[in-house]
């Protein structure tokens, strides 16, 4: 892989997401055919939260997953971390309108150097964001570091299915429809980055191994959307 290609694939910077922030939620709904909401619900359930828990939502963006966590778990608090101030600004407005500002805090931060003490949260999740982290192994290790022993780390991420009757159609949707529709609706070419980043993401078994190397055990992979999305769940090792 050339340096220029690597820069393009890993180009999901905070500045890039600042430029598409205002239409990000709408585009997610349209391009996933509404399935992204169902995938987030499964992620929240997989965290297995308890009353009084404190949760990290990494790459929180506009706060969709953080809001879902707080609504499903009335006695749980959430800290959302993201490199895009533009996305967080929209997220803070959504949190305020929902009346959840006392339980959801959204802050600027780097997945590779989280602004949290070790073993300080009771679970961590990241939805559609790990592929944008330049050093994924370090990002996973940071999530494992801040989560208490025995609690869950959940990673929800897109992927290109390689087998199955629907695999060719799903790949066509991701490679052709998603970037063109995203660019058309958002007025930004940045959505073409999505196809490149998904295509470059490792296969499920390889990424599950990365999670184990990062210090997570009992890693499982749940395939959804005909292989277009995977939910990875692991526990922090003792």
Helices and strands as residue ranges (DSSP letters): H 3-9, H 14-20, G 21-23, H 24-31, H 35-46, E 54-58, H 64-72, E 77-82, H 85-97, E 104-108, E 121-127, G 130-132, H 136-146, E 147-158, H 167-172, I 173-178, H 179-186, G 189-191, H 192-200, H 204-213, E 216-224, G 225-227, E 229-236
